Amino acid sequence: MTRMKQDNQDALYDALRLFSVAARMNYASHAFEAGYLQSTLVNILPMLPKRQQKALIEDLVRATEKQERELSARPGLRLEIYSKNSYTSSKLDGQLGV
C-alpha cells in the first residue's frame, strides 16, 4: 500500500471516529451516524469497480446475517427491515450470484 493511500485511510478513520463521537453526543444515539454512513456508501458504490461493489455488498450481507443470528438467540427480539427494495439476504444472494 502506498504511503498516500495509508495517509488517506488514516485521515478517514480519524474523521469517522470524530464524526461518530460528535453525532452520539449531539443526538444521544447512533441513528444519525448510521443514516449518514448508509447514504454515503450508497453514493460511493457506483464509483467502485463491479468486483469491489460485489465484495462490499457480500461483506454487509455476512455482517447482517451475523446480527440476525445473534438477535434470534435473544427471545422477544425480532428484526424487521423496511428497505427501499425490500431485499432479504436470500434475494441479495440471488442477485450477487453467490
Residue pairs with C-beta under 8 A, 6 or more apart in sequence:
16 37
19 33
19 36
20 30
20 33
23 30
23 32
23 33
23 36
24 30
24 33
26 32
41 56
45 53
45 56
46 53
48 56
54 96
57 92
57 96
58 96
58 98
61 89
61 92
61 93
61 96
64 89
65 89
67 79
68 79
68 89
71 77
71 78
71 79
81 88
87 95
